[in-house]
Amino acid sequence: MVYPLRFGVCLPNYGETGSADGLRRAALAVEGLGYDSVWATDHILMPTNSGTPYERILESITTLGYLAGITSKVRLGVSSLIMAMRNPVVAVKQLVTIDNLSSGRLMLATSVGLERT
């Protein structure tokens, strides 16, 4: 069996580019170019002065809800949802709602997350 190759783009929901306008423009451009999916990065807590752009990050599930309303074709995903930092019942309810409102376009990758020592 041959499976088609699919391409997605991780959108900038963090750092200086993490804004409603930046996300809207990027998502619509990606969809217009025919990509299959858009992804949001997930971090809830980052230490100050971590040297990463993730110190300023938009929440990933909420970001997907926003993207679901402005796109119509691309699938929507979280590159790796850190479940250990969330109430699983609330997270599942949020994700199922996005999947329902986006006509089944949600995809999900999860992880337990690891603490640095």
C-alpha positions, 0 to 999 in steps of 0.5 A, a space after each residue: 500500500 502506498 501512503 501519500 506524503 503529507 506536509 505540515 507547518 509548526 506555526 509561531 505561537 511563541 516569541 516575538 511572532 506569537 500574535 493573533 495577526 502573525 498566526 492568522 497570516 501564517 495559517 492562511 498562507 500555509 492553507 493557501 499553499 496546499 499544506 496538509 496541517 498546521 501545528 502549535 507548540 506547547 509549553 506551560 511553564 518556562 524558567 525566566 532567562 531560559 534562552 528560548 523563545 518559549 518564555 513568551 508562548 501562547 497556550 496551544 489548545 486555545 491557539 488551535 481554537 483560534 486557528 479552527 475558526 480562520 481556516 477551513 481545510 488544514 488539519 490542526 495539531 499540537 506538536 506535543 501536548 504536555 499532559 502532565 501539566 493539565 487536567 486531563 478531563 478539561 483538556 479532552 473536553 477542549 480538544 473534542 470541542 475543537 475537533 467538533 467545531 472544525 469538522 474533524 480536523 484535529 490531530 494530537 501528539 501527547 507526552 508526559 513531559 520531563 522535569 530537568 534537574 
